Amino acid sequence: MKKITKRREKLKVKEKVKEKNKKKKLKLMPSLREKRHYVVVITEEKKGENIKEEKIKEIINNTILDFIGILGYAKAGPIFVETGKIDNVREIKKGFYFIISVTTKYVDKVKAAISLINESSLVFRCIGVSGTIKKSKRFLS
């Protein structure tokens, strides 16, 4: 009886160790990670039209893809970190803001792509670029 309980205890310990090892992920060293900057974009509606956030995200993604190309888009890796509605920010009555995460080498290209968006009912503005999300939110106040 004692041998069986000892074996069960050993098996339980081994299972717990395996579970802990599964939870651990292989992390990159900070020096090997790609550094990212955050581009803050504001959209302003010219006319009284209501355009959804999803549509605006699609417009931004497509223009970046057209301007930089597929390989450049993959290297830039734009990710929408935060979106929201704005009211009365920087003399804009109604619109949306987007915080887009981009690798540092492609910040200028992404800003150029966003400035070239030609949409009749919307105006796009790149307000600023920051190294952290917290500092990028300062551009919105």
QUIBELQUI-V330165 format. One record per helix or strand. SS is the DSSP state (H for helix, E for strand). FROM is the first residue (numbers start at 1). LEN is the number of residues. If there is no record, write none. Layout:
ss=SS from=FROM len=LEN
ss=SS from=FROM len=LEN
This chain:
ss=H from=2 len=22
ss=E from=36 len=10
ss=H from=53 len=16
ss=H from=70 len=7
ss=E from=79 len=11
ss=E from=92 len=12
ss=H from=104 len=12
ss=E from=122 len=9
ss=H from=133 len=8
